Amino acid sequence: MKSGLLHTILFETPYPVLFLLTTAYFLLLYFGVGKLFSLAIDWLVRTKRAVKIVDKPVSDEQVRTEVRHSLVSILLFGLSSLPIIWLARHGWISFVPDTVLSVLISLVVLNAWNEIHFFVIHRLMHTPFLFRKVHYVHHRSYIPTVWSVYSFHWLEALLLSTVPLTILPWLPLSPIGIALYPLSSILINFSGHCNVRFGNGTGSPFRLFGTLHNEHHSRGRKHFGFITPIPDYIISLFTRSTRTKH
């Protein structure tokens, strides 16, 4: 990574331009990929390849509120690239060469780390004070939509934006893998907010993948993970063990 466009972007581009590029990227993911995902979900429901979880219409006011909060989140996500670039330029972060394998490994690592990171932040957000003051914004979307994915209070958006920043100083990853991570993350996020169960709604192997966080919005007291129920399961085992000992 001694030369080329990627090196120029990472090490020579002015910080204001980096902020604009990153913000534009997240805008494209949210509005562009989000619209395509929404159309795909509508088709899956029409062709009975997916089932609505809550079969009620969502108001235009809810969608406007989601978009308004999401725009603030996107600005914060745009800023999130700057400390990473600063640390890289000062030698605190290094990268591995971009190969197909390193990109795939980087995506797996970042999404796995995000599962832990998200669970911790999400559980904190459900403490009484933070829920009342911060997390309530996201839970205004009682019936989630694809436009709910970035609908956060600014403090929650800031905390959630630190996934790459909290692992890159300790583990070198592929620059292209890091750049593709927001795309993989938002696709999973869309699946968790689109208000559908994939497949026939009962036996599909993808049922849990598309259901857990959707149902969290209506129930609120379970499913604190991002993709899987594993973190909830581990915590419940630990809690049960602690109660048994006492």
Backbone bond lengths (Angstrom), bond angles and torsions (degrees), N, CA, C in turn:
res aa  C-N    CA-C-N  psi(-1)  N-CA   C-N-CA  omega(-1)  CA-C   N-CA-C  phi
1 M - - - 1.445 - - 1.522 110.86 -
2 K 1.334 116.10 47.25 1.452 120.57 -177.43 1.527 112.18 -91.56
3 S 1.335 116.99 -17.80 1.459 118.95 -177.20 1.518 108.36 -152.50
4 G 1.340 114.29 178.48 1.452 118.60 177.04 1.515 112.07 101.79
5 L 1.352 114.58 175.55 1.461 121.36 -175.64 1.523 112.18 -60.69
6 L 1.330 116.66 -44.50 1.461 119.74 -177.14 1.523 111.14 -62.97
7 H 1.338 116.17 -41.46 1.468 119.82 177.47 1.525 110.31 -62.07
8 T 1.327 116.61 -41.32 1.471 120.77 178.77 1.516 111.06 -61.08
9 I 1.346 116.51 -45.41 1.463 120.42 -179.43 1.522 110.52 -62.68
10 L 1.325 116.53 -44.66 1.462 120.53 -174.75 1.525 113.00 -72.73
11 F 1.324 117.45 -37.46 1.456 119.44 -168.16 1.533 115.33 -118.13
12 E 1.324 118.07 -8.07 1.464 118.95 -176.41 1.517 113.98 -126.49
13 T 1.304 118.42 -19.25 1.460 121.52 -176.98 1.525 110.13 -73.19
14 P 1.324 118.66 134.75 1.478 120.57 178.38 1.534 111.05 -61.14
15 Y 1.319 115.70 149.22 1.465 120.58 -177.13 1.534 113.60 -59.09
16 P 1.340 120.14 -41.24 1.471 118.06 177.73 1.529 112.70 -60.10
17 V 1.334 116.98 -36.74 1.465 120.10 178.18 1.528 110.39 -68.70
18 L 1.323 116.74 -39.27 1.467 120.43 176.53 1.521 110.85 -60.47
19 F 1.329 116.04 -41.84 1.470 120.10 177.53 1.522 111.01 -60.80
20 L 1.326 117.10 -45.13 1.462 120.76 179.85 1.527 111.83 -65.02
21 L 1.323 117.05 -40.80 1.466 120.52 179.23 1.531 111.27 -64.57
22 T 1.340 115.86 -44.36 1.462 119.58 -179.16 1.524 110.55 -66.42
23 T 1.325 116.52 -41.85 1.462 120.25 178.92 1.526 110.68 -62.63
24 A 1.341 116.47 -43.28 1.465 120.42 178.50 1.523 110.95 -61.44
25 Y 1.322 116.73 -37.82 1.471 121.86 178.27 1.530 110.28 -61.33
26 F 1.332 116.86 -47.74 1.468 119.90 -179.63 1.530 111.60 -68.43
27 L 1.318 117.67 -33.45 1.470 119.91 174.79 1.527 110.63 -63.11
28 L 1.330 116.50 -41.82 1.464 120.97 177.96 1.523 111.22 -63.51
29 L 1.337 116.40 -42.44 1.458 119.89 178.46 1.528 110.75 -62.52
30 Y 1.321 116.08 -45.65 1.468 120.29 -174.16 1.528 111.90 -70.53
31 F 1.327 116.54 -52.30 1.462 119.27 -175.16 1.528 112.81 -85.87
32 G 1.334 117.30 -40.09 1.462 120.17 -177.38 1.518 112.82 -76.94
33 V 1.327 116.28 -60.68 1.465 120.05 179.68 1.527 110.03 -65.94
34 G 1.333 116.68 -34.59 1.463 120.74 178.90 1.514 112.23 -61.17
35 K 1.324 117.31 -42.72 1.463 120.40 178.95 1.523 110.77 -65.38
36 L 1.324 117.31 -43.34 1.467 120.69 177.98 1.526 111.18 -62.34
37 F 1.328 116.40 -40.80 1.465 120.26 179.68 1.528 109.78 -65.29
38 S 1.324 116.78 -42.02 1.466 120.88 179.17 1.516 111.46 -60.89
39 L 1.337 117.16 -42.73 1.468 121.03 177.82 1.528 110.77 -64.22
40 A 1.337 116.14 -38.49 1.466 119.73 178.77 1.526 111.21 -65.25
41 I 1.322 116.70 -39.41 1.468 120.61 178.71 1.525 110.75 -65.41
42 D 1.323 116.43 -42.19 1.475 119.95 177.41 1.523 110.42 -58.37
43 W 1.328 116.97 -41.43 1.470 120.88 179.91 1.526 110.69 -67.05
44 L 1.342 117.03 -42.12 1.461 120.43 179.38 1.530 111.51 -61.87
45 V 1.322 116.62 -39.25 1.470 120.63 178.87 1.532 110.41 -68.66
46 R 1.346 116.00 -43.30 1.478 119.45 -179.88 1.520 111.52 -62.41
47 T 1.325 116.79 -36.49 1.469 120.51 -177.28 1.531 112.18 -93.61
48 K 1.350 115.63 11.03 1.468 122.29 176.10 1.526 113.06 62.02
49 R 1.321 116.09 29.69 1.457 120.81 173.31 1.527 111.16 -95.74
50 A 1.326 116.45 -2.86 1.464 123.20 175.34 1.518 107.48 -149.75
51 V 1.335 115.08 156.39 1.465 120.84 -176.06 1.524 108.65 -127.24
52 K 1.322 117.07 131.93 1.453 121.20 176.38 1.521 110.49 -63.12
53 I 1.331 116.69 137.79 1.460 120.92 176.88 1.527 110.02 -80.97
54 V 1.322 116.64 -51.56 1.468 121.86 174.29 1.519 106.79 -115.11
55 D 1.306 116.14 109.02 1.466 120.53 -173.69 1.525 110.70 -89.42
56 K 1.332 114.56 65.17 1.466 121.71 177.46 1.525 108.78 -134.82
57 P 1.326 117.56 149.44 1.470 118.99 179.01 1.526 111.55 -71.16
58 V 1.316 115.72 150.27 1.452 122.39 175.80 1.524 108.14 -100.41
59 S 1.312 117.12 134.30 1.463 120.67 -175.85 1.521 111.59 -71.11
60 D 1.330 115.42 153.03 1.466 120.50 175.29 1.525 110.71 -62.16
61 E 1.324 117.11 -33.63 1.457 121.03 179.83 1.522 111.07 -63.62
62 Q 1.346 117.24 -39.24 1.465 119.95 177.22 1.520 110.36 -61.83
63 V 1.332 116.56 -45.60 1.469 119.99 -178.60 1.529 110.42 -63.42
64 R 1.338 116.81 -41.85 1.475 119.60 178.45 1.530 110.93 -61.66
65 T 1.328 116.46 -40.92 1.474 120.73 178.56 1.519 110.48 -64.47
66 E 1.327 116.97 -42.68 1.462 121.14 178.70 1.524 111.32 -61.09
67 V 1.320 116.77 -45.09 1.462 120.67 -179.28 1.527 110.48 -65.50
68 R 1.322 116.85 -40.62 1.463 120.20 -179.37 1.530 111.07 -61.96
69 H 1.310 116.95 -47.65 1.471 119.60 178.26 1.529 111.18 -67.14
70 S 1.314 116.68 -34.95 1.467 120.41 -179.17 1.518 111.64 -65.49
71 L 1.318 117.32 -34.52 1.463 119.88 178.86 1.533 111.18 -63.82
72 V 1.331 116.34 -38.27 1.472 119.75 175.57 1.529 109.77 -64.55
73 S 1.337 116.36 -43.77 1.463 120.35 178.83 1.521 111.12 -60.22
74 I 1.334 116.80 -41.68 1.467 121.03 -178.44 1.531 110.66 -63.29
75 L 1.317 117.52 -38.06 1.465 120.00 176.54 1.529 110.42 -62.48
76 L 1.324 116.32 -40.32 1.468 119.76 177.83 1.522 111.23 -68.82
77 F 1.335 117.26 -37.26 1.470 120.33 176.43 1.524 109.84 -64.28
78 G 1.351 116.37 -35.60 1.459 119.66 176.25 1.515 111.93 -61.77
79 L 1.319 116.06 -38.64 1.466 120.45 178.10 1.528 112.14 -70.79
80 S 1.337 116.57 -24.66 1.467 120.11 -173.23 1.524 113.07 -64.27
81 S 1.328 117.42 -21.99 1.477 119.40 179.77 1.528 111.82 -75.16
82 L 1.333 117.70 -23.06 1.468 120.63 -171.44 1.529 112.97 -67.22
83 P 1.345 120.08 -46.71 1.475 117.10 177.62 1.526 113.23 -64.08
84 I 1.336 117.16 -30.86 1.466 119.97 177.11 1.520 110.35 -65.20
85 I 1.339 115.99 -46.19 1.466 120.12 179.27 1.524 110.83 -65.04
86 W 1.337 116.24 -40.46 1.472 119.78 179.47 1.526 109.98 -61.23
87 L 1.337 117.13 -45.93 1.458 120.54 179.35 1.529 111.60 -63.38
88 A 1.334 117.46 -37.76 1.462 121.29 177.94 1.526 110.84 -65.20
89 R 1.319 116.22 -42.29 1.466 120.20 -178.27 1.525 112.10 -69.43
90 H 1.316 116.84 -21.94 1.459 120.63 179.36 1.530 112.37 -103.08
91 G 1.322 116.43 11.32 1.456 120.75 172.38 1.514 116.34 82.87
92 W 1.332 117.58 9.12 1.462 120.53 179.98 1.525 112.13 -85.85
93 I 1.323 116.31 -18.70 1.464 121.93 178.47 1.520 108.07 -127.55
94 S 1.323 116.23 134.73 1.458 120.72 174.39 1.523 108.94 -122.07
95 F 1.322 115.35 165.97 1.462 120.99 -177.54 1.522 109.83 -126.17
96 V 1.321 115.52 156.06 1.464 120.39 172.75 1.518 108.09 -96.61
97 P 1.337 118.51 156.49 1.473 120.34 179.12 1.532 110.73 -60.60
98 D 1.326 115.09 148.02 1.460 121.44 179.06 1.523 110.45 -79.95
99 T 1.311 116.35 110.97 1.454 123.07 170.26 1.528 106.49 -129.83
100 V 1.318 117.15 167.45 1.463 119.38 178.36 1.524 110.03 -57.08
101 L 1.343 116.21 -43.27 1.461 119.93 -178.09 1.526 111.61 -67.01
102 S 1.338 117.25 -44.00 1.467 119.32 -177.46 1.520 111.29 -67.73
103 V 1.337 117.21 -34.67 1.467 120.40 176.89 1.530 110.12 -64.68
104 L 1.331 116.91 -46.08 1.462 120.87 -179.89 1.529 111.24 -63.96
105 I 1.338 116.64 -43.66 1.459 120.03 178.47 1.523 110.61 -62.27
106 S 1.321 116.83 -42.04 1.465 120.83 179.96 1.521 111.24 -61.94
107 L 1.333 116.96 -41.07 1.466 120.56 178.43 1.519 111.29 -65.01
108 V 1.326 116.58 -41.80 1.468 120.26 178.51 1.531 110.36 -63.65
109 V 1.342 116.34 -45.76 1.462 120.78 -178.52 1.527 111.00 -62.68
110 L 1.320 116.89 -46.81 1.463 120.10 -178.08 1.525 112.06 -65.05
111 N 1.322 117.09 -40.36 1.467 119.21 179.16 1.527 111.25 -71.08
112 A 1.329 117.06 -35.07 1.465 119.66 176.28 1.530 110.54 -67.03
113 W 1.344 116.42 -43.32 1.461 120.11 177.56 1.524 110.37 -64.25
114 N 1.319 117.27 -37.99 1.453 120.90 178.68 1.528 111.25 -60.44
115 E 1.335 117.01 -35.65 1.464 120.25 179.23 1.535 110.57 -60.19
116 I 1.337 116.38 -42.17 1.461 120.83 178.65 1.526 110.37 -71.67
117 H 1.312 115.86 -48.56 1.466 122.96 -178.40 1.527 110.60 -57.96
118 F 1.333 116.27 -48.16 1.463 120.93 -178.41 1.522 111.04 -63.61
119 F 1.332 116.18 -43.30 1.471 119.48 -178.45 1.523 110.66 -59.45
120 V 1.327 117.30 -45.23 1.464 121.16 -178.87 1.531 110.47 -63.11
121 I 1.342 116.41 -49.04 1.467 120.04 -179.89 1.528 110.25 -62.57
122 H 1.325 116.43 -42.91 1.462 121.02 -176.10 1.530 111.59 -65.37
123 R 1.331 116.44 -40.64 1.470 118.93 177.28 1.520 110.55 -64.77
124 L 1.341 116.92 -40.07 1.461 119.56 176.06 1.526 111.17 -61.23
125 M 1.327 116.00 -39.09 1.453 120.31 -179.42 1.526 112.82 -65.79
126 H 1.315 116.18 -20.16 1.464 119.53 179.38 1.526 112.79 -95.37
127 T 1.331 117.83 7.43 1.462 119.04 166.99 1.529 107.14 -70.54
128 P 1.323 118.20 148.95 1.478 120.24 -170.32 1.525 114.59 -52.62
129 F 1.345 117.39 -46.26 1.469 119.49 -176.35 1.525 111.57 -64.87
130 L 1.347 116.54 -50.15 1.465 119.76 -177.08 1.533 112.05 -68.59
131 F 1.319 116.72 -30.92 1.459 117.79 176.91 1.527 110.08 -65.88
132 R 1.331 116.94 -45.51 1.474 120.83 -178.26 1.525 111.99 -65.82
133 K 1.349 116.20 -37.36 1.462 120.05 -171.70 1.525 113.57 -96.15
134 V 1.337 117.78 -24.56 1.467 120.66 -170.86 1.531 112.41 -128.03
135 H 1.330 116.51 -60.59 1.467 120.50 -168.78 1.524 113.33 -72.60
136 Y 1.330 116.86 -16.11 1.465 119.85 178.95 1.524 111.55 -56.87
137 V 1.344 116.80 -28.53 1.467 120.30 -179.33 1.520 110.37 -59.77
138 H 1.326 116.38 -47.11 1.466 119.68 -179.11 1.526 111.19 -67.41
139 H 1.320 116.92 -33.94 1.463 120.37 -177.56 1.525 113.23 -83.50
140 R 1.313 117.36 0.87 1.462 118.63 168.25 1.532 110.40 -61.78
141 S 1.324 115.34 -26.70 1.468 120.76 177.10 1.523 108.36 -82.85
142 Y 1.335 115.23 75.11 1.467 120.22 -178.88 1.522 110.39 -61.75
143 I 1.337 115.80 -40.23 1.460 121.49 168.58 1.526 105.84 -104.37
144 P 1.334 118.51 105.49 1.467 119.68 -173.79 1.525 112.13 -71.61
145 T 1.313 115.12 155.29 1.467 122.99 174.99 1.527 107.74 -132.73
146 V 1.323 116.37 172.70 1.468 118.01 176.34 1.527 111.41 -61.60
147 W 1.330 117.21 -23.69 1.466 120.36 -179.56 1.522 112.02 -81.04
148 S 1.353 116.55 -3.29 1.469 120.99 177.31 1.521 112.59 -80.49
149 V 1.334 117.61 -14.61 1.472 120.43 -165.17 1.523 113.07 -60.80
150 Y 1.329 118.43 -34.20 1.457 121.59 179.93 1.528 111.67 -111.39
151 S 1.317 117.92 13.48 1.458 121.46 -176.39 1.521 109.74 -81.77
152 F 1.330 115.92 87.45 1.458 122.27 -175.66 1.527 110.62 -129.37
153 H 1.303 115.63 158.15 1.455 122.12 160.97 1.529 107.07 -62.43
154 W 1.314 117.44 148.91 1.466 119.50 -174.41 1.533 112.23 -59.35
155 L 1.357 117.80 -34.28 1.453 119.53 -178.87 1.531 111.09 -67.95
156 E 1.320 117.02 -40.99 1.459 120.22 177.83 1.528 110.59 -65.12
157 A 1.329 116.77 -42.06 1.465 120.12 177.83 1.525 110.83 -60.30
158 L 1.323 117.00 -41.09 1.469 121.37 179.55 1.524 110.96 -62.65
159 L 1.326 117.05 -44.31 1.466 120.75 179.96 1.530 111.43 -66.02
160 L 1.319 116.57 -42.02 1.462 120.13 -178.12 1.532 112.30 -70.79
161 S 1.320 116.76 -20.18 1.466 120.17 -178.66 1.522 112.56 -76.56
162 T 1.336 118.03 -5.58 1.468 120.68 -171.59 1.532 113.53 -93.73
163 V 1.333 118.25 13.87 1.468 119.77 -179.48 1.528 111.74 -56.72
164 P 1.342 120.49 -57.75 1.472 118.81 179.20 1.524 112.86 -63.36
165 L 1.330 116.95 -39.06 1.467 120.97 -176.15 1.523 112.10 -62.11
166 T 1.327 117.68 -31.56 1.464 120.93 -176.33 1.519 113.70 -86.17
167 I 1.329 118.08 -3.38 1.467 119.07 178.18 1.530 113.17 -122.00
168 L 1.335 117.41 -30.01 1.467 120.31 -174.70 1.534 114.63 -62.64
169 P 1.344 120.70 -34.40 1.473 118.16 177.60 1.524 113.00 -64.14
170 W 1.334 117.82 -19.03 1.457 121.32 -176.28 1.525 112.84 -106.36
171 L 1.337 116.74 -18.96 1.464 119.84 -173.97 1.527 110.16 -142.92
172 P 1.325 118.35 109.02 1.472 120.36 178.60 1.531 110.62 -65.11
173 L 1.316 115.92 136.46 1.459 121.23 179.29 1.525 109.76 -132.34
174 S 1.318 115.60 173.71 1.458 121.60 -179.34 1.529 111.10 -76.64
175 P 1.335 118.84 131.62 1.471 120.18 176.93 1.533 113.27 -57.55
176 I 1.325 117.53 -41.34 1.469 119.25 178.69 1.528 110.16 -67.20
177 G 1.337 116.61 -38.45 1.461 119.90 176.08 1.520 111.49 -60.47
178 I 1.333 116.35 -42.39 1.465 120.88 178.14 1.528 110.29 -63.75
179 A 1.338 115.94 -41.45 1.470 120.13 179.94 1.524 112.32 -66.22
180 L 1.345 117.02 -32.94 1.463 120.90 -179.86 1.522 112.93 -83.18
181 Y 1.322 117.19 -15.57 1.458 120.12 -177.72 1.537 113.12 -56.68
182 P 1.352 120.14 -45.90 1.471 118.00 178.36 1.525 113.38 -58.64
183 L 1.345 117.57 -32.38 1.465 120.05 177.46 1.523 110.27 -66.55
184 S 1.330 117.28 -48.18 1.465 119.49 179.16 1.525 110.89 -63.11
185 S 1.333 116.47 -38.79 1.461 121.04 -178.90 1.523 111.68 -65.41
186 I 1.334 116.94 -43.46 1.464 118.25 -176.48 1.525 111.18 -72.46
187 L 1.333 118.06 -30.14 1.466 119.75 175.73 1.532 110.40 -64.43
188 I 1.332 116.46 -41.97 1.463 120.30 175.47 1.531 110.04 -65.14
189 N 1.338 115.14 -40.58 1.458 121.20 179.35 1.530 111.40 -62.76
190 F 1.324 116.60 -42.96 1.468 119.67 175.98 1.519 110.68 -58.94
191 S 1.326 116.52 -42.71 1.463 120.79 179.84 1.520 111.50 -62.14
192 G 1.328 116.08 -32.35 1.458 120.72 -179.64 1.502 114.92 -85.60
193 H 1.344 117.73 -2.16 1.468 120.92 -178.68 1.531 113.33 -128.93
194 C 1.324 117.58 6.79 1.466 119.66 -172.71 1.524 113.05 -88.99
195 N 1.336 117.35 1.42 1.464 122.01 174.70 1.524 112.98 63.03
196 V 1.340 116.94 36.58 1.464 119.14 175.37 1.519 110.50 -137.37
197 R 1.335 114.73 155.88 1.458 122.75 164.13 1.515 106.38 -100.66
198 F 1.308 117.07 130.60 1.458 120.08 179.25 1.522 110.45 -77.76
199 G 1.320 115.72 155.92 1.458 120.41 -176.82 1.517 110.08 75.25
200 N 1.324 116.42 -147.54 1.464 119.71 -177.27 1.524 112.82 -86.31
201 G 1.333 117.09 2.34 1.450 119.87 175.48 1.511 114.51 89.77
202 T 1.348 117.72 -5.84 1.465 119.32 -179.17 1.523 112.22 -127.51
203 G 1.331 117.21 -52.29 1.458 119.31 -171.47 1.508 115.26 -107.81
204 S 1.309 118.63 -0.35 1.455 120.88 -176.15 1.522 111.32 -65.00
205 P 1.334 117.99 138.59 1.473 119.70 176.09 1.519 112.20 -65.74
206 F 1.339 117.85 -15.27 1.461 121.15 179.63 1.527 111.63 -96.89
207 R 1.337 117.50 6.84 1.448 120.43 -175.58 1.527 111.75 -59.08
208 L 1.336 115.81 -51.10 1.456 118.89 -178.51 1.515 111.72 -64.29
209 F 1.338 116.21 -38.86 1.464 121.04 -178.28 1.524 111.48 -54.77
210 G 1.318 116.28 -40.54 1.451 119.04 -176.46 1.504 114.94 -99.67
211 T 1.343 117.87 5.80 1.452 119.56 -170.14 1.516 113.94 -116.62
212 L 1.315 118.00 -36.99 1.456 121.08 -168.30 1.523 112.94 -54.85
213 H 1.341 117.07 -54.75 1.457 118.38 -176.07 1.524 111.42 -74.45
214 N 1.335 117.23 -31.86 1.465 119.26 173.90 1.524 110.58 -54.88
215 E 1.340 116.38 -47.54 1.455 120.62 -177.86 1.531 111.66 -72.91
216 H 1.333 116.93 -24.27 1.462 119.62 176.09 1.525 110.49 -60.76
217 H 1.315 117.30 -35.47 1.465 120.08 -179.04 1.519 111.95 -63.68
218 S 1.322 117.60 -34.76 1.464 119.60 -178.47 1.525 112.42 -90.31
219 R 1.343 116.83 -26.60 1.469 119.84 -178.05 1.519 112.08 -101.95
220 G 1.314 116.47 -44.76 1.459 121.06 169.25 1.512 117.53 79.62
221 R 1.323 119.49 -15.41 1.461 120.49 -174.18 1.527 113.15 -109.48
222 K 1.329 117.67 10.32 1.463 120.82 179.26 1.512 108.79 -152.52
223 H 1.332 116.25 173.90 1.459 122.52 178.70 1.535 111.54 61.98
224 F 1.337 116.22 63.60 1.458 120.51 -179.06 1.527 112.45 -89.00
225 G 1.330 117.96 -6.30 1.450 120.87 178.82 1.516 112.49 -77.84
226 F 1.317 115.78 174.06 1.469 121.58 -178.02 1.522 111.34 -92.35
227 I 1.347 116.95 -47.17 1.458 121.29 -178.61 1.525 111.33 -115.21
228 T 1.323 115.88 -48.31 1.460 119.88 -170.18 1.533 111.10 -115.33
229 P 1.346 116.70 162.78 1.469 120.71 175.05 1.523 113.05 -85.42
230 I 1.340 117.39 4.12 1.462 120.58 -173.78 1.534 112.57 -59.24
231 P 1.356 120.25 -47.50 1.475 118.32 179.67 1.526 112.21 -59.33
232 D 1.347 117.08 -41.31 1.465 119.77 177.57 1.525 110.88 -60.58
233 Y 1.327 115.36 -41.10 1.462 120.68 -178.02 1.524 110.94 -64.91
234 I 1.339 116.55 -43.06 1.472 120.67 -179.82 1.528 110.12 -63.65
235 I 1.328 116.88 -45.00 1.465 120.57 179.69 1.523 111.03 -63.51
236 S 1.331 116.81 -40.07 1.463 119.63 179.80 1.532 110.80 -64.98
237 L 1.346 117.01 -38.56 1.456 119.94 176.97 1.527 111.31 -63.64
238 F 1.337 115.49 -43.57 1.468 120.29 179.60 1.525 110.76 -63.58
239 T 1.341 116.08 -43.55 1.466 120.98 -179.81 1.523 110.59 -63.76
240 R 1.341 115.79 -43.16 1.450 120.37 179.96 1.529 110.88 -63.54
241 S 1.349 115.26 -40.71 1.467 120.01 179.36 1.512 110.98 -64.57
242 T 1.329 117.05 -41.44 1.467 121.80 179.96 1.530 111.01 -64.10
243 R 1.333 115.93 -42.86 1.464 120.01 178.96 1.511 111.43 -64.49
244 T 1.328 116.82 -38.10 1.459 120.93 179.77 1.521 111.84 -63.70
245 K 1.345 115.77 -41.02 1.467 120.37 -179.78 1.526 112.00 -65.80
246 H 1.338 116.02 -29.73 1.460 119.45 -179.89 1.528 111.53 -92.47
